[in-house]
Amino acid sequence: MAARTGKAYIEGLQDGRRIYVNGELVRDVTQYPGYRGIANELAKHYDRHHEAGLAEKLTYASPKDEAPVSNSFLYVNDSTTLQQRIQGERLRCEHTYGLMGRLPDFMNAWVTDMARVPHVLGAKDPQFAQNAVDYYEYCRDQDICMTHTLLDPHVDRSKGPDAQQSLKIEKETSDGIIVSGARMLSTLAPVSDDLLVGPFMPRQKGEEAYAVAFAVPMATEGLSFIARETYDLERNDFDRPLTRRFDEGDAIAVFEHVLIPWPRVFVAGDIRAYNSLIVAFPGHLGLQAVIRGTEKLRFMTGLACKLATVNGRDKMPRYQEKLGELVGYIQIAEGMICAAGNELLRRVAATEEINGGTVDTTGVLTVKPGVHAFESFAGGAAMRQFFPYVNTLVCEVIRLIGSSGIVMTPTQADFENADIKDALSAYIGGPGMAASDKVRLQKLAWDAVATEFGSRQAHYEIFFSGDPYNGRMMQFNAPERARCEGLVDRLLEES
């Protein structure tokens, strides 16, 4: 197999999956109004891998049969493969403006990382590590579109997973494990091919039944999804330019006595493997997330700048200062891509050393002598702290610049009404700009920050890497804090 076409992707969605949304049971998401927009957007994503001028930048030759596959599966082992991966991920994020948190690149990076930690998954049984490698190769060569589900349901967060009715292993059989319960928040679930159940919150001793990781097709018997309401009501691109294309969907995955075949199981009752998996990742996932965050920040900053031009605020120092701050954050974000890439090479080298292999570390920068690669996670800090902050900031700047202007916007139908067309031109036009062009940009801003889609985007970015509190507590307990305090101690000793 090779990189799929958009047509093949759409056909793969017609598998009889069970999606409950807006009070309906949907078995064919390609025909459901709320999902046609995102399915078509993903079809375009897959078709780009076959376009002249793009294909060579988005694909590489599969080690299995030399067929072209997405370089979002490319394992980084030197500076050349790193640059190939960054180029591909940049292009894919540019085409989707960083607005898809579950662009297929994200989970492709996840399984790439997961396949490279046999010392974690195979510590008790090497077969689990081999399962991860086999699944990675399957996803790469079949070009599978994946989502994941990590979180326990929010029933009573003061209690453990049992109180949340979380997914757990009911029993083991010769064919596999049987699981029941629920997990959330499966972004892109309605239009994905496979669901990967992975770890997130650590499990404690006695919670072995909840320490489970595996992958299954969306149409697996006994698996159903309860999706949030769709925001895409199929309005035209003038009125809802982002919602129409990028409403990914989110869902709770519900398992009712589902058999997971052993070849698709990666963790089964091993608390150490469950708790260690993500922190042991070399960092393909972190690199992808930083690239997407950077491209979204660039798009949103461009939107803020363009919005300022339609009402003359780009000439006012008050707003120039705010826009200049955003442009500065883009430069910082670009530096984070470099840092995450260098960090990936360092962590790959450290992982290979653990597992008896080697990689080319020529040109890899040792950030601080004596600091082990796994004690530095610039990609994680960017995901947990930097991008949630700047995404919140850019939305506030857009609201401030747009002010009431992005509230009072007529629709495309209003501009087609001869009775009010002249009035709209007189009262809503901008500096050297037709009223329809100005309103189209204002509609874009409204959709980016204030519609259901825009509000969900803002909220989603805050929690993209989990509860911000937990992220900051991880940083508090990181070795870096001790090194910071050590500098103070040294100065005091010198005094």
ROLO-555191 format. One record per residue (C-alpha): x, y, z. Coordinates in steps of 0.001 Angstrom, whole numbers, padded with zeros to 6 digits, always signed. Each point is the difference from the previous one (the first is absolute). Layout:
N
XYZ...
//
This chain:
495
+000000+000000+000000+000958+003673-000104-001313+003434+000932-003763-000052-000486-002075+002215-002230-002873+002071+001300-002446-002315-001742+001433-003047+001763-000168+001816+003331-003693+000888-000468-000822-003562-001020+001737-001307+003120-002350+002015+002220-003017-001945-001283+000522-002890+002408-003204+000008+002056+001476+001636+003107-002333+001119+002764+000046+003768+000601-002742+001535+002133-000270+003725-000719-002779+002558+000351-002372-002742+001148+000660-002213-003032+001863-003226-000620+002225+000659-003022+001411-003023-001821+001376+001824-003053+001790+003205+001020+000744+000893-003619-003697+000747-000485-000582+001841+003282-000183+003811-000460+002098+000801+003078+002931-002155-001136+000106+000531-003745+002123+003135+000332+002775-001526+002087-000038-003228-002024+000473+001995-003197+002828+001994+001601+001791-003198+000953-000544-001381-003487+001835+003071-001338+002751-000679+002542+000516-003508-001372-000178+001141-003619+002836+002490+000558+002341-002957+000482-000489-000765-003705+000281+003523-001425+002972+000917-002160+002256+002349+001922-001342-001177+003350+000297-003781-000054+003793+000008+000252-000185+002351+002994-002733-001926+001812+001074-003614-000527+002953-002362+000227+000633-003560-001151-001392-002650+002336+002757-002320+001290-002380-002864-000719-000570+000345-003746+001346+003432-001053-003538+001283-000542-000460+003717+000840-001482+000485+003475-000593+003092+002110+003164+001334+001611-002032+000612+003147+001031-003635+000656+003683+000633-000696+002273-001060+002839+002553+002701+000728+003537-001370+000326+002114+002847-001402-000228+003632-001056-001183-000955-003516-003016-001986+001175-000735+002735+002531-000183+002617-002742-002152-002278-002163-002448-000404+002831-000097+003695+000879-000592+000925-003654-002913-002400-000354-001640+000950+003262+000349+003697-000735-001675-000367-003389-002887-002037+001364-000551+002441+002855+000249+002978-002350-002745-001439-002199-002262-000443+003039+001160+003235+001703+000903-001858+003193-003722-000275+000777-000141-003798+000156+001226-001279+003351-000443-003528-001312+001415+000409-003444+001098-003584-000830+003618+001096+000549-000632+000094+003736-000870-003651+000486+002459-001045-002692+002683+001562+002182-001472-001756+003039+000295-003504-001462+003465+000852-001325+001070+000843+003544-001796-003013+001457+001809-002397-002333+003356+001282+001271-000302-000796+003702+000299-003817+000212+001785+000376+003338-003290+001335+001398-002659-002069-001751+002006-003222-000107+001484+000043+003483-002271-002832+001165-000903-001560-003329+001852+000890-003226-003116-000766-002013-001648+003253+001082+002933+001961-001412-000220-001988-003235-003714+000745-000155+000804+003714+000070+002499-000386-002846-002443-002061-002062-002786+002519+000549+002258+002905-000956+000935-001746-003245-003640-000809-000704-001040+003638+000516+002908+001239-002118-000576-002301-002964-003808+000107+000061-000036+003759+000747-002435-000391+002875-001728+003076+001414+000073-000338+003783-001325+001742+003045+000617-000820+003631-001901-000007+003253+001894+000567+003229-002155+001443+002757-002301-001619+002532-003576+001331-000052-000734+002917+002342-002363-001630+002493+001688+000830+003310+003519+001279-000480+000747-000245+003721-000045-003793-000315+001868-002656-001985-000712-001529-003418-002595-002434+001342-002264+002880+001022+000374+001495-003487-001269-003188-001671+003278+000026-001876+001058-002586-002538+001478-003116+001600+001008-003554-000736-002807-002391+000925+001924-003155-000795+002737-001477-002135-000616-002752-002510+002159-001931-002452-001229+002351-002738+000590+003263+001828-001344+002219+002760-003652+000868+000542-000596+003592+001092-002958+002099+001114-000468+003597+001075+000565+003396-001551+002760+002398-000976+000033+003549-001340+000765+002412-001783+000264-001540-003454+000580+002963-002285-000520-000942-003682-001638-003295+001016-002973+000272-002375+002259+000125-003058+002979-002146+001073+000800-003573-000995+001457-001251+003285-000182+000867+003685+003098-000267+002173-000671-000283+003719+003043+001335+001780+001262+001030+003436-000190+003455+001474-000688+000332+003720+002236-002376+002002-001483-003151+001494+000658-001051+003569+000652-003394+001534-003283-001896+000036-001161+001632-003248+001625-002544-002298-003298-000706-001790-000062+003631-001146+003584-000037-001293-000744-000856-003609+001051+001224-003442-001128-001376-003369-001321+000916-003442-003224-001037-001751-001919+000911-003171-002839+002450+000529-002598-002542-001112+001031-002628+002582-002916-002005+001405-001095+001366+003384+001669+003404-000507-002117+003111-000392+000551+003738+000248-002113+002716+001566+001059+003158-001803-000492+003607+000952-002374+002012-002153+001421+000964-003365+000783+003664-000574+000022-000310-003772-003536+000766-001126+001172+000159-003632-000240+003748-000269+001931+001540-002873+003707+000791+000090-000681+003754+000215-001898-000303+003266+001882-002908+001632+003340-000366-001811+001690-002011+002782-002876-001955+001518-000915-001255-003450+003429-001573-000498+001592-000756+003346-002608-001161+002529+001780-003217+001007-002573-001318+002451+000601-001415+003486-001515-003120+001565-000148-002372+002944+001025-003533-000930-002218-002631+001643+001162-003630+000141-002462-002796+000813+001828-003315+000452+002292+000668-002954+002588-002596-000980+003384+001542-000771+002191-002530-001866+003432-000512+001546+001878+001365-003057-001653+003383+000592+000770+000145+003744+002969+002081+001184-000572+000110+003779-002108-002392+002062+000187+000445+003745+003610+001225+000073-000144+003185+002073+003651+000837-000531-000299-000208-003789-003271+001936+000080+001429+002822+002106+003327+000154-001847-001137-000169-003617-000538+003657-000917+002902+001358+002041+002292-002490-001774-001033+001142-003487+002995+001248-002003-001946+003090-001054-001477-000307-003506-003335+000879+001620+001344+003098+001725+001610+001252-003200-003252-000346-001935-001951+001833+002696+002468+002898+000028-000148+000297-003797-003803+000019+000017-000084+002539+002830+002394+002264-001880-002000-000107-003231-003237+000718+001843+001603+002940+001810+001257+001300-003359-003490-000252-001530-001734+001608+002980+002581+002796+000128-000525+000617-003717-003736+000139+000617+000484+002561+002782+002215+002120-002263-002400-000139-002942-002929+000795+002258+001782+003125+001213+000292+001251-003583-003737-000093-000692-000793+002566+002675+003201+002049-000042+001314-001282+003308+003232-001132-001639+000991+003716+000010-000441+000368+003773+002995-000666+002323-002259-001640+002580-000814-002823-002391+003375-000053-001744+001564-000849+003360-002353-002936+000537+000550-001336-003494+003739+000411+000358-000124-002104+003163-001726-002806-001914+002567+000147-002800+002716-000307+002641-001640-003135+001375+000113-001549-003468+003770+000465+000015+000167-001705+003393-002202-002822-001318+002362-000491-002952+002815-000378+002488-002050-002634+001794-000233-002036-003209+003795+000012-000163+000210-000910+003683-002559-002812-000319+001814-001376-003050+003371+000031+001731-001594-001509+003079-001524-002755-002126+003431-000943-001349+001464-000077+003504-002845-002110+001363+000128-002359-002975+003707-000514+000649-000642-000664+003696-002822-002426-000848+002125-001865-002528+002775-000308+002581-002443-001603+002433-001130-002463-002658+003418-000817-001385-000071+002101-003148+001691+003159-001232-000973+003092-001987+001910+002768-001724+000294+002840+002504+002160+002221-002218-001079+003574+000509-002095-000717+003082+000354+002772+002537+000538-000976+003621-002070+002708+001629+001644-000209+003405+002851-002357+000922-001037-002577+002545-003721+000321-000737-001321-003300-001327-002224+000083-003080-002979-001321+001972+000302+002807+002531-000769+002555-002682-003341+000216-001778-000288+003292-001837-002813-001404-002149-002018-000908+003073+000495+003408+001601-001061+001661-003231-003187-002100-000166-000885+000411+003679+000940+003615+000603+001062+002123-002952-002673-000757-002583-002962+000032+002411+001163+003456+001086+000602+001498-003460-003159-001540-001460-002053+001622+002745+001813+003289-000580-000478+000084-003778-003739-000658+000407-000249+002939+002415+001872+002260-002432-002360-000971-002818-002999+000783+002201+001475+003342+001006+000885+001038-003550-003281-001233-001438-002088+001423+002856-003672+000421-000891+000859-000113-003688+000255-003788-000025-003380-000255+001742-002022+002109-002419+000682-001873-003204-002601-000704-002695-000101-003322-001840+000717-000901-003590-003743-000022-000586-000204+003655+001110+002529+001011-002656-002114-001776-002582-003118+001965+001026-000437+002926-002409-002061+001982+002542+002884+000439+002449+003103-000517-002153+000671+003753-000420-000506+000666+003710+002514-002698+000876+002543+001523-002366-000484+003440+001575+000021-000919+003661+002204-003107+000333+002848+000579-002448+003596+000403+001148+003033+002100-001002+000322-000669-003730-001924-003238+000380-003400-001156-001212-002530-000730+002723-000292-003670-000995+003767-000483+000236+000146+001668+003396-002883-002047+001364+001481-003211-001348+003133+000633+002056-002068+000931+003045-001994-003196-000402+003252-001931-000052+001068+001667+003240-003379-000715+001594+000200-003646-001007+003552-000229+001362-000760+001274+003503-003709+000341+000732-002169-002607-001704-000452-003440+001560+002912-001129-002138+002211+002924+001024-000865-000311+003690+000734-003707-000090+003353+000724-001687+000980+002421+002769-001066-002411+002735+001615-002984-001712+003410+001661-000225+000046+000668+003741-000521-003691+000734+001848-001406-003026+002577-001680+002245-002272-000563+002973-000780+002016+003099+002366+003014+000104+000335-000512+003757+001402-003493-000502+002393+001257-002651+001422+002648+002301+000288-002464+002861+002056-002246-002280+002309+002929-000648+000234+000748+003709+001205-003547+000616+002373-000049-002984+003786-000136+000533+000323+003452-001564-001324+001642+003172+002872-001461+002034+002492+001318-002559-001543+003463+000299+000326-000081+003778+003557-001293-000361+001048+003256-001670-001260+001955+002987+001791-002319+002397+003245+000452-001916-000255+003778+000110-000651-000077+003748+003009-002249+000515+002151+002432-001987-001104+002988+002057
//
